């Protein structure tokens, strides 16, 4: 009875800490970073640079809320969110704070659920907070280019959810979530690699190929629908691919680049190195292929010193750490000598 009460109190404490971390992270992210593009142009899908128009989910949420709250605002034109200090400066500041807060809270909650499928012990759930810790390093605290993008935290949430659904083998729900995630950021398509890697050899190859092809077709359909919408709104807007390879190569001579790059995931990758031999081979190969493919793509189209471009992969890193840690704990418990064992007494 006492142990049950202790576990219940610990779960409540974890929930409270999760909420506080989500709120603190969202406020810190807005305080420590600067916007990369004009908010009004973004919400009206008429940016003229890069692929940002295609990462439209936050813009669509803003437009939906504006439409839902329009009648209330027309009836009470003076009704606005209170002006405090950064980041709570007007309706937009409050929206961005709440957007980051709810998506970070959802991320940590999904991560907690994923961990419970690996080890149901309540202590294991605290590991979910590592995603929030990693996010500080990869977004708010990144060196040199502290830029704010409203789709970054939603991207972390969707990738965490997709990793969880791939781990649990929920292909239909995975595909539905992938469609929405693609509206937020096109890198969600990399989760198909994770699904394929986790299930090859376990699912009939023909069925697995058909499932992954359907997932890829869903991503393509969403992308084409986005393209049609953007060109309907702004016929002169183009989404040109960024080519950053030469700049990334030049950064190799910059010591600040290495200081920033080695802090990716808040150094949590060290835990993966330490636990590597306890991680199943299937998961090792899946993660290695995904990370190499991501790094290769980002070396061309991303700016490597912006650690935020790797933040989604922290969800996969959490899975690696959790599985490895669980196996280490299991083996340690199995190999622990009995108190009655003469060797132990000696």
N, C-alpha and C positions, 0 to 999 in steps of 0.2 A: 504493500500500500504506500509506504513511504517512498519507495523507488519510483512508483508510478506518478506520485505527486511531484517528485523532483524532475522527472522527465517532462511532465506537463508544464511546469514553471520554466524549464529551460527552453521549451518550444516557444512559449510566450515571449521570453526574453529575446530569442532569435528573431521573432517577428518584429518586435519593437526596434531592435538594432537594424534590421533590414529596411524598415521604413525610414529611420533616421539617416542611414547611409544613402538611401535613394534621394532624399531631400537635400542632404549636404552635397552630394555629387552634382546634382542638377544645378544648384546655386553656384558651386565652384566652377563648373564648366562654363557657365555664362559669364562669370566674373573674370576668369583667367584667360579667356579666349576672345577673339574678335571675329565678327561675321565676315565671310568671304564674299558674299554677294548681296545685292539689294533685295530686301525682303518683299517689297511690293512687286518687283519684276518676277521674283521667284513664285509668289503665290498666284500670279496671273499667267505663269508659264510662258514668259516672253524674254527669258535670258538669251543672250546672244553668244555665249561662250561655253565650251565644254559640254559634258553630259548632264549638267545639273538639272535641266528641265525634266529629264527622265526620272529623276529621283523625287517624284512628286507627291509621295504619300503625306508628308507633313503639310504640304500646300493644300492638298485635298481636305485634310482634317480641318485646317484653318477655314477654308471656304465653307465646309459643311457647318461648322460652329457659327460662322458669321450668318449663314442662311437661317439656322435654327433660332439664333438669338436676335435676328433682325427685327422682328415685331416688338420684342421687349425693348430693344434699344430705341426704336422709333417712338414708343410710348413714353420712354423715360430717357431722353437724349443726354441727360447729365449723368447717367448711370455708367460708371467706369470702375475698373479695378483700382484700388488705392495706390497712389504713388509713394513708394517708400524709398529704398536705395537699391543699387544694383543687386540682382537683376530685375527687381520688381518695379519697373518704370513703365506703367501703362499696360494696356491690354495685351500688346504683343509680348512684352517681357514676361507677363504672367503666363501667357500661353506657352512660351518656350520653356519656362520653368516647369510647368505642369506636364508638358510633353515629355521632357527629360525625366521628371520624377516618376510618372506612371510607367514609362517604358523600362526604366532601370528597376523599379519595383517588380514589374512583370518578369524581367530577366532573372533577377535573383530568386523569384518564386519558382519559375520554371526550372532553374538550375537546382534548386532544393528538391523538387520532385524527381529530377533525373538522378540525383544522388541517392534518393531513397530507393530507387529501383536497383541500385548497385549494392547498397548497404542500408537496411531500414533503421539502424540505430540512430537515435536522435542526435548524438554527437557528430555524426557524419554530415548532417545538414549544415553545420557551421562553415563547411568548406565552400558553400555557395557564395559566401561573402567575398571570396577571392576574386570573383568577376568584377565586383565593384572596386576592389583594391586595384586590380589590373587596369580598369578604365581610367583611374586617375593618372596613371603613368602614360597610357596610350593616347589620351585626349587632352585633359586639362593641364598636365604637367610636361607635355612633350617639349623638348628644347627647340628653339629657333623659329618654328612656325606654329604658333598657338592659334589655330583657326577653328572657328565654330561652324559646324554644318548641322542643321536640324535633323538630318536623317541618320546620324552616326549611332545614337543610342537605340533608336528603333531597329537599325541594322543588327546591332548586337543581340537585341531581343529575338528577332526573327531567326538569326543563325543559331542561337541557343535552342530555340524551340524546334528548329529543323534537325539539329543534332540529336535532340531528345527523341523526336519522332522516328528518326532513322534507327536509333538504338533500340527503340521499342517495336520496330517493324510495323509502322502504320502508314502504308504507301498512299492511301487515298487522302487522309488528312494531311500528310506530308505535301502532296501535290497542291491541295487547296491553300495551305499556308505559303507554299512557294510562290503561288500566283500573286498573293498580296505582298509578299516580301520583295518580289521583283519590282513592284510599283515603288518600293522604297529605295532599293539599290540593286543594281544588276549583279553584284557579286554573290547574291543569294544562290545563283545557279551553281556555284561551286559545291553546294551541299549535295548535289546529285552524285558527285564523286564519292562523297562520304557514304551515301546510301548504297551505292554500288559496291564499294569496298567492304562494307560491313556485312553484305548479304551474298556476295559471290561465293559459290560453293555450298551455301546453305539453301538457296532458292534455285529452282530450275533455271538454267541459263537463259532459255528462251523467254520465260516469264519475266526474269529480272531485266533482260534487254528491252522487253516491251514496256515494262514499268518505267525504266529510265528514259526511254524514247518518248513516252507520254509526258514525263516531267519536263524534258527538254522542249517538247512541242508547246507545252503550257507557257514556258518562259518566252518562247518566240512569239506566241500569240499575244501575250501581254505587251511585249516590246513593240509589236506592230500596231497594236491598239494605241499605245502611248504616242507612237510616231504620228499616227493619223490625227490624234487629238492636238498635239503640239503644232502641227502644220496647219490645222484648222484655226487655232488661236493666233499663231504667229508664223506666217508663211515664209518669213525671212530667217527664222531661227534655225540653226543647224547644230547638230551634235557631233562636232569633229573629235575624233580620237586624239588623246594627248600622247605626245611622244617625248618621253623624259629620259631615255636611255643614256644619252650623252651627258646630261646633267647628273644623273645618278653615278655614272662612272667617275665624273670629276669630283664628286663628294667623297670618294674613297681617300683622298688626300687630306680631308678636313678632320682634325681630331674631335671636333664637336659632333660630327656625324657618328663616329664610333661610340662616343659617350651616350648619345641618344639611342643609337641602334641597339646597343647591348642592354639597354633598359627596357626593351620591348617586353610586354606582358609583366612588367614589374619584376623582372628576373625570375618569374615563376617557372620559366622553362628549366631552371636548375633542378626543380623537383622532378621533372620528367626524366632528366638525365640520370638522377639518382635512382629512380624507380623503373628505369627502362627494362631491366631484365624480368620484372614482374608483370609487364604489360604483354597481353597476348600478341602473337606474331601478326594476326589479322589486323588488329588495331594499329600496330606499329606501321605496317605497310600502308594502310589507308591514310593514316596521319602524315606519313612521310611524303606520299604522292601528293596529297592535298597541299601541304606546306610548300613543296618544291614548285608545284604548278602555280600557286598563289604568288610566290616570290618571283617566279619567272614573268608572270603577267604584270605584276606591279613594277618590276624593273623597267618595263617599257612604258606603261601608261600612268604610273603613279610616281610620287615623289617620296623616296624611301625614308627620308628623314622625318616625314610625317607619320609617326607611329600609328596614328588613327587608321591608316589603311590596312593595318593588321588586326585591329581590335576585335573584329568578328571571330577570328580564329581562336581567341581565348576560350570560346565555348568548347572547341575541340580539345584544347589544352586541358581544360577542367576535366573532361571525360578521361583523358590519358592519366592524369594525376589520380583521379578517384579510383579507376580500375586498378592501377598499379598499387596504390596505397591499400586498397581492400585486399588484394592478393598478398601483399607483404604482411598485413595483419593476420590473415588466415594462416599463412605459413609459419609465422612467428608463434601463433597460438598452438598450431599442430606440433611444432618442434620443441615447445617449451617442456622441460623435464618435469615429471611429477614430483611433488614435495617429498613423496615416500621413496623416491629413487635414490639408491646409494650414491650414485654419481653426484646428484644434487647436494646430498648431505656432505659429501667430501669437499 
